[in-house]
Amino acid sequence: MRPKMAITGANGYLASLAQLYNRDAFDFVRVSRADVDYTRPVEVARHFERLDFDLCLHMAADATTAHCEGDPEGTHKVNAESAIAIAEVCRARGKRLLFVSTEQCFNAAPGAAPFSEEDEMASTTRYGQQKIEVDTWMRGHLDDYVVLRLSWMFGLPLPHVTPSPSILGNVLAALRTRTPTAFRVHERRNMTYAQRLADQLPQISELPSGVYHFASQNGRTTYESARLVARKLGATPADIDRLIVPDEETYADRPRDFRLASDKARAAGIELATFEQDVDACLGDFGWK
Ligand SMILES: NC(=O)c1ccc[n+]([C@@H]2O[C@H](COP(=O)([O-])OP(=O)(O)OC[C@H]3O[C@@H](n4cnc5c(N)ncnc54)[C@H](OP(=O)(O)O)[C@@H]3O)[C@@H](O)[C@H]2O)c1
């Protein structure tokens, strides 16, 4: 019998992709904003107390940094308090919780990248701080959980699967609309093909309890990454120079490097690669070459 996986944010990008490719592995119990109001954590807890599920993949979040800065209290309820309410129900009912965290937990971390699972987290953004709060609570209070800290994910649209903003989407938009678009020179982050997450959800769901970084490795700045993507998409050198332009200002005073080391996930059998290999894999899947 297939395990019943409660999946929150069921209509979101990563959740839709995960469901599309795992119909044989799980019976998904979809939970979305139409079912629960994440600004009311007590109601969220009640919903999960009554829900029939074996394990939960909590993906729902307001992941828009500007929303989190503009409405810190409301988004704290959605991103932190409701997530912890779900975690408390999972603990009381003996259900495993998979929580999707983020590289943004390290955007102001004191150490040096690439960050391991044990490194100290710190974030300048409310979004990152809200994720850190849940991540920390789970590690302190749960015995059976997986916290998956994702790098920036990318992919292309499929029917009923609409990608979140990504390096690939941003470069495609620059090329398609022929709009010069700035990419950060003083930022380094890993970027991962989202299909890897969908394809490996069964293995991820069975990882030993703990925190894992899920990131294909990337030595490039965001600007260099954008130029690479443009080249892979077949843009001419002249178009790349004209349309993919350097943002030299952002973080010039304090360059950001929040790349995640993913040795632990790879040692546990999860396949991750490099950003360039992931771009090739994605474009290959969609017939670009
Ligand atoms: N994409 C990335 O690069 C990335 C990187 C690191 C971590 N993550 C994390 O991965 C998860 C999924 O991300 P995603 O890219 O798939 O994002 P997404 O497409 O925005 O999906 C998130 C879903 O959460 C629900 N949601 C959004 N805002 C909400 C709100 N204010 N109140 C309640 N529910 C809300 C919605 O689903 P329903 O309408 O079904 O409720 C939404 O579709 C998030 O937790 C995000 O923080 C993503």
The ligand as a Tripos MOL2 file, in Angstrom:
@<TRIPOS>MOLECULE
LIG
   48    52     1     0     0
SMALL
NO_CHARGES

@<TRIPOS>ATOM
      1 N1         11.6400   27.6190   -5.2240 N.am      1 LIG1
      2 C1         12.7870   27.7470   -4.5750 C.2       1 LIG1
      3 O1         13.8260   28.0980   -5.1610 O.2       1 LIG1
      4 C2         12.8500   27.4270   -3.1040 C.ar      1 LIG1
      5 C3         14.1040   27.4690   -2.4760 C.ar      1 LIG1
      6 C4         14.1910   27.1900   -1.1260 C.ar      1 LIG1
      7 C5         13.0470   26.8590   -0.4080 C.ar      1 LIG1
      8 N2         11.8300   26.8490   -1.0380 N.ar      1 LIG1
      9 C6         10.6440   26.5020   -0.2310 C.3       1 LIG1
     10 O2          9.9480   25.4760   -0.9210 O.3       1 LIG1
     11 C7          8.5430   25.5980   -0.6700 C.3       1 LIG1
     12 C8          7.8000   25.6070   -1.9850 C.3       1 LIG1
     13 O3          8.3210   26.6760   -2.7820 O.3       1 LIG1
     14 P1          7.7740   26.9800   -4.2460 P.3       1 LIG1
     15 O4          8.8820   27.5840   -4.9980 O.co2     1 LIG1
     16 O5          7.0650   25.7930   -4.7830 O.co2     1 LIG1
     17 O6          6.7720   28.1650   -3.9030 O.3       1 LIG1
     18 P2          5.2920   28.4700   -4.4180 P.3       1 LIG1
     19 O7          5.0960   28.0440   -5.8120 O.co2     1 LIG1
     20 O8          5.0310   29.8930   -4.0220 O.co2     1 LIG1
     21 O9          4.4120   27.5160   -3.5000 O.3       1 LIG1
     22 C9          4.1190   27.7800   -2.1740 C.3       1 LIG1
     23 C10         2.6700   27.4360   -1.9290 C.3       1 LIG1
     24 O10         2.3780   27.7080   -0.5760 O.3       1 LIG1
     25 C11         1.0630   28.1720   -0.5080 C.3       1 LIG1
     26 N3          1.1350   29.5840   -0.0800 N.ar      1 LIG1
     27 C12         1.7720   30.6160   -0.6190 C.ar      1 LIG1
     28 N4          1.5680   31.7520    0.0370 N.ar      1 LIG1
     29 C13         0.7850   31.4230    1.0150 C.ar      1 LIG1
     30 C14         0.1840   32.1600    2.0210 C.ar      1 LIG1
     31 N5          0.3480   33.4750    2.1860 N.pl3     1 LIG1
     32 N6         -0.5850   31.5090    2.8590 N.ar      1 LIG1
     33 C15        -0.7490   30.1980    2.7310 C.ar      1 LIG1
     34 N7         -0.2120   29.4480    1.7700 N.ar      1 LIG1
     35 C16         0.5380   30.0740    0.9260 C.ar      1 LIG1
     36 C17         0.4260   28.1300   -1.8830 C.3       1 LIG1
     37 O11        -0.1550   26.8490   -2.1400 O.3       1 LIG1
     38 P3         -1.7340   26.5540   -1.9690 P.3       1 LIG1
     39 O12        -2.4620   27.5620   -2.7670 O.co2     1 LIG1
     40 O13        -1.8970   25.1630   -2.4470 O.co2     1 LIG1
     41 O14        -2.0270   26.6830   -0.5080 O.co2     1 LIG1
     42 C18         1.6570   28.2600   -2.7290 C.3       1 LIG1
     43 O15         1.4220   27.7880   -4.0240 O.3       1 LIG1
     44 C19         8.3700   26.8550    0.1600 C.3       1 LIG1
     45 O16         8.2740   26.4850    1.5230 O.3       1 LIG1
     46 C20         9.6410   27.6370   -0.0840 C.3       1 LIG1
     47 O17         9.9630   28.4480    1.0160 O.3       1 LIG1
     48 C21        11.7210   27.1170   -2.3670 C.ar      1 LIG1
@<TRIPOS>BOND
     1     1     2 1
     2     2     3 2
     3     2     4 1
     4     4     5 ar
     5     4    48 ar
     6     5     6 ar
     7     6     7 ar
     8     7     8 ar
     9     8     9 1
    10     8    48 ar
    11     9    10 1
    12     9    46 1
    13    10    11 1
    14    11    12 1
    15    11    44 1
    16    12    13 1
    17    13    14 1
    18    14    15 2
    19    14    16 1
    20    14    17 1
    21    17    18 1
    22    18    19 2
    23    18    20 1
    24    18    21 1
    25    21    22 1
    26    22    23 1
    27    23    24 1
    28    23    42 1
    29    24    25 1
    30    25    26 1
    31    25    36 1
    32    26    27 ar
    33    26    35 ar
    34    27    28 ar
    35    28    29 ar
    36    29    30 ar
    37    29    35 ar
    38    30    31 1
    39    30    32 ar
    40    32    33 ar
    41    33    34 ar
    42    34    35 ar
    43    36    37 1
    44    36    42 1
    45    37    38 1
    46    38    39 2
    47    38    40 1
    48    38    41 1
    49    42    43 1
    50    44    45 1
    51    44    46 1
    52    46    47 1
@<TRIPOS>SUBSTRUCTURE
     1 LIG1         1 GROUP 0 **** ****
